[in-house]
């Protein structure tokens, strides 16, 4: 315990260093400046001339032998004495501070990291492995316990992804031998190729895109490997009636799941405004051949990959609500770098009717992760009119307050006229029976399933801040 006399000596030394123009680091001990300053945050203080202060600056001053930080508002004179008008952020009460008690200005704030909350946040955003990869050589700033938890997540992700890759390799080989084109999508491709280590990006389902004409052939191959559809049979899907779900969910007895896509867009929310504009033949024509571990497979072209990830991140259930949606886009951009034909990306975005989604996703990646996006790309894709709903969405995302369902406003804006918007709103609440049946993994539905959907939508409305 430091005695009062020792504290006075320390404070005098600190005041001397500040007056000499040195930068002094102090630890916050009171909540008077919350939320900008929390207890145990660190502030860097440096002396400056009082005339250089601007309204809103945080200053350090001395009172009765103790140091305090408050917000500077203005200067005034009272009975000929120069005073500073200051206040804490936790009070409406203004204080008059004699100028000779002013010590310096806060030039930098170092926030205390709440490691328990950070672990939860990184896991919820599915980026804990990425955090480990980034922080593992910066141990001096992190607790050992925190690093061990991140390390555990990284190696669990690495092991699972390797198991998934070993599981899918012979299946891909069989597709190749049967001359059946498949495109690996999302997780498994990104983790094994785009990210710098297979342990950085967690993989859930194995996503595979096939041509519609090959669905029955692919179904037979998957059956031979012990995979069977659990949501809908291939014979029951309506190829010409797209606008909602366009996948089949295959499972085996080893707890692996293959999502068989026959279109890039897959959603329980109506997407009539753009799904038919996406040229799937061109997607396969532009696809690139990749070889890994002696296995050849197709992947989306760089431009189509970025467009797809932008659309995927803005599906209503996703709404860029997790950091992984942004890191997928940023890692893909960095991986392909100069190979990206941005003019072609712009052209395809408009051709597919996805320019709004691509704009909002790239804009967010640029603002949140500081990934450089050519100015001409953002200016070319930016909507002529951004709706109030889209502004609200963007505001929430940039403040890290997004949630599942929020990008519905962007989907609504993509429906151009009142008829399309009305149909979109109605079908959001009341999708066709087959869509609800497939979503709930059942063969038939009743009114209770529509009631559950209404409850789900109303829940999202309720949590809008």
N, C-alpha and C positions, 0 to 999 in steps of 0.2 A: 504494500500500500504506500503510495507516494504521500509524503507529508506536505502540509501547506507551504512550508518554507522551500522544499524541493520543487514544488510546482511553480512557485514564484520565480525561482532561478531558471527553470526550463522555459517559462514564458518570456522572461527577459532575453534569453538567448535567441528564441524564435523571433521576437520583435526586432532584435538587432540584425538578424539574417534577412528579414523582410525589408527593413529600411536600407540594407546594402544592395537591394535589387535581386537577391537570390530567390529562387523558387522553393517554397516550403510546402511540404506535404503534411496535412493534418487529418485526423480521423474525426468524423462527425459523431457526436454523442447524444444529441437531442433531436426530437422530431419536429422542430419548429419550422423547418423548410420542406417538409413532406408535401408533395410526392417527389419533388426534384432531388431532394437529399434525404436519404434514410440513415438511420443509425448504423454506424460502422462503414458507411461510404467514405471514400477518401477525397479530399479536395486539394488542389494545387493552388497556392496563393502567391501572388507577386505584387509588389508595390507599384502603384501608378499615381500620377498627379490627380488630385480630386477633379480638376477641370476636364480630365479625360473620361470621367465616368459617364455612362449613358443610362437612361431610364431602363430599369429591368436588370441591370448588372447585380450580381451577388457579391457582397462585400464582406470583409472580415473586420470586426472591431473589438475593442477591449472595454470591458465594464467590470469594475470592482475586482480586477485581477484575473478575470476569466475571458475567454475568447468566444465570440458569437458570430454567426453568419446571418445576414438579413438581405432583403431586396432593396436596392437603392431606387428612390423615386425622383427626388429633386433636391435642390439646395435652397435655403432661405436664410434670412437674417432675423434675429429676434433680440431686441434691445442691443443692437450693434454686434451681436455675437453670430458668427457663421455657423450654420447648422445643416446637417444632412437629414432629409426626410426619408425614413426607412420603415419597412414592415416585414413581418414574417409571412410566409405563404400560407400559414395556418391561422391567420388572424386578419380581421379587417382594421385592427387598431394600428394607427401610425405612431411612430416614435420619432422624437427629435434628438439627433445625436450630435454632440459637439465635434467639430471637425478634427480636433486633436486626438480623438479616440479612434479615428479611422486608421486601419493598419494596411489594407491592401485589397486587391480584387481577386476573386476566384476565377482562374483562367482555365481550369480543367477539372472535371469530375470523374472519379473512378468508382463505378458502382460495385458494391459488394455482390458477389455471385452467390445466390442461394442454390447450393448444389442439389439439394433434394428436389426443389422445384424444377431445376434445369434438367435433371434426369427424366422426370415425368414429361416435361415439355418435349425433349428430344425423342423420347419413345413414342409419344402421341403423334409427333410429326414424322416419325419413321426415319429419323436422321441420326440416331445415337451412334451408329457405326461411323458415319461421316465425321461426327464430332470427335470420336476417338482418333481417327486418322489425322485430323487436324491438330488436336491438342496433345497427342502422345509425346511429342518432343518439347512440350512447353510445360513440363511438370512443375516448374518453379511457381506457376500461377494457380495450380490446381491441387485439390486434396488428393491424397493417394487412394482414398476410398472411392472418390468420384471416378478417377481413372480406371480403377479395377472394374467398376460397374460398366463403364463404356467398353472396356476391353472384352468383358464377357459378352456383351451384345455383339461386338464385332466378330468374335470367333464363332458364336452361335449362328450368326448370319452367314459367315463364310462356309461353315460346315453344311448348313441347310442348302445353300445355293449350289455347292459342289454336288450334293446328293441329287438335287433336282436336275442339274446338268447331266450327270451320269444316267439318270432315269430317262431323259429325253433323247440322248444321243442315238441309241439304237432305233428309236422311233423315227427320228429325222433321217437316219440312214435308209430305213425302209421306204420312206416317202421318196427319197432320191432314187432308189433302185426301181421304184414303180413309176418314175418320171412324173411325180405329182408335185406341183409347185406349192410350197408353203412359205409364209413370211413369219418370222419370229417377231413378236411385238413386245413392247413394254419391258417388264421386269427382267426376264431371263436374258433377253438380248442386251439390255442396258447394263446389267450387272456383269455379264461375261465379256462384253466388248467395249462399251462406252466408258463406264467407270474404270478408274485405274486399278481397282482390285475387286474380285468377286465378292468380297466381304463388305463392301461399302453400301450396296443397295439391296435391301431386303426384297425377296421374291415371294409372292403368295401363290397365285395360280400361274400355270404355264399358258401363255396366250399365243395362239396360232391363227393366222389368217389364211384362208383357202378360197379358191374360186368356187362359186356356187355349183358349177357343174361337177365338181369333185367331192361334194359332201358325202355322198353314199360310199364312194371309194375310200375316203378318209375314215368314215365310220367303221368300215370293215377292218381296216388296218388297226385302228384303235381297239376294236373288240378283240383282235388277236393278241394284243398286248395287255388285255385284262381291263380295259377302260370302257365304261358304258355310260350313256347319258342319263342323268338323274332328274332333269327338269322337263325335257321334251324330246320326243323321238324325231330323228331326221325326216321320217316320212310325214310328220305332222306339221313341219314348218311351212310357212307360206312365203316363198322366195319373192314373189311379186308384190307382197303386201308389207313392205318395209316402212319403218317410221317409229319403231320402238326397239325392242330387243332383237338383236341379230347374232346371238351366240347360242351354243349348246354347251352345257356343263357336264364334262366327262369326269368320272371318279374311278379309282381302283381301290383295292383292299389295302394299299400301303399309305393311304392318307395323302395321295397326290391328286391334284385336280388340273385338268386341261380344259381351258376355255377355247372352244372352236368357234372362231369368228368367220362369218361369210360376208361381212361388211366392216368398214373401219368404225362406223358410228354404232354405238350400242347404248340404249338408254330406255328407262321406263317413262321418261317424259317425252311427249311428241316432238319429233324433229322433222316434220314434213317440209319445213321451209328450206332445208338444205340437203337432206340425205340423198335425194334422187339426183342432185347436181354433182355428186362426187363420182368421178369416173373410175370405177374399180379396174377396168381394163388398163387404164393408164397407170394406175398404182402398181400393177404387176409388171407392166412394160418398163417402167422406170426403176423397178426394184433392183438392188445390187446383190451379187453373189459374194458371200463371205465364207471362208473356210477356217474352222477352228477344231483342233484336235483331230484333223483328218476328216471332218464332217463338213459337207457343203450345205448351205441353206441360204435363203433369200432374206434380205432386210429392206426396209423402206429406204428410198433415196433420202439424202440429207434433208432436202426441202420438204418432202412428204412426211418425214419423221417429225420435224419441228412443227409442222401444221397439225399433225395428229396429236402430238403431246400437248399442244395448246388447246385443242378441242377436248382432249381427255381430261385435262386439268380443270376445264370449265363445265364439265358435265354437272348437272344440277346436284347430284349427290356428292360431288367433289368440291366445286366452287373455290378452288385454290385454297382450301381450308387447312391443308397440310403442306409443310415446307418441301416435302418430297416432290410435289408436283412442279415446284419451281426449280429444284435441283436437277430433276430429269431434263428439263429444257436447257438449263445453263450448261450442264455437262455435255449434252449433245452438241450445243453450239461450239463449245471449246474443243470437243473431239474432232469435229469436221472443219472447223476454222475456215480457212480460205477456200475450201471445196464448196461451200454453200453459195449457190447462185441466188442472191437475194431478189433479183428481178423476177426469176422464175417462181420463187416462193410467193412474191406479191401477186403475180399473175394467177397462180394456182389457188391462192386463198380466195380471190374474187371469183374464180371459176367454180370453186366448190361452195361458194356462199358462206365461207367461214372467216371472212376478213375481220369481222368484229371480234370474234374469239381470239384470233391470232394477234390482233392489236392489243387487246386487254391483257393477254398472257405475256406478250413480249414487253409491254410497258411495265408490268409488275415485276418481271425478272430484272429489268433494267433498274428500277427504283429500289427494289428490296435487296437484290444480290449484286448490284452494280456491274452487271454484265453488259458489255458494250453492244448496243444494237445500232446499226447505221441509221442516222437521222432520217434518211430518205425512206427507209422501211416504215418507221413509225408514222411519218407524215403521210405516206401513201395509203396506209391502212386505217388511219384514224377516221372514225365516222364523221360525216359532216355535222351531225347532231347527236350529241350524247344525252340520253334520256336521264331524268331524275333518278330512276331506278339504277341505271348504270353508274351514275355519280355516287350514289349511296353504296353500291357494291365496291367501287374502287376505294372509297374512303375507308370502308371497313377492312378491306384487304391490306391497305397500306398502314393501317393502325393495328394490324395483327388481330383483328376481331371478326374475321370471316368465319362462316359456319356452313355446314351442309345445307343446300337449298338456296343460298344467296345468289348464285349466278342465274337463277330463274329469270331475273330482270333482264339479263343479256339475251337469253333465249326469247323472251317476250318481244324485245326490240327487234329481233331478227325476223319476226313476222310482220310484214310490211303494211297490210291494210286491216281495217276493222274486222272484216270477215275472218281473216287468218288469225288475228289476235283473239277473237271470240272463240274460235275453234280450239286454239292452243290452250286457252284458260279452261275451257270445258273439259278437254281431253286430259289436262293435267290432273283434274279432280276425278274424272271418270274415264280411264283408259279402257280399251276393249277387254272383254273377259279373258281372252287368251293371254293377254299381257300380264294381267294380275295372277292368272293361274301359273304361268311360267315363273313369274317373280317369286311366288310363294311355294314353288315346287309341288304343286298339286294339279290334279286333272280337271277339277271343276271348282267353281267358286260360288259364293252366295253373297247376299247383301252385307253380311258382316265384314267381308273383305273390303268392300268399298267404304264401310264405316271406319275400318282401321286405317285406310289410306287417308280419309278426311282428317282423322285424329293426327296422323303423322304430319300432314301439311299444316294443320292448325298449330301444332307444336313448334314448327319452324317459324310461323308467323309470331307466336308468342315470345320467342327468344330474340326477335329483332330488337336491338337496343334502341 
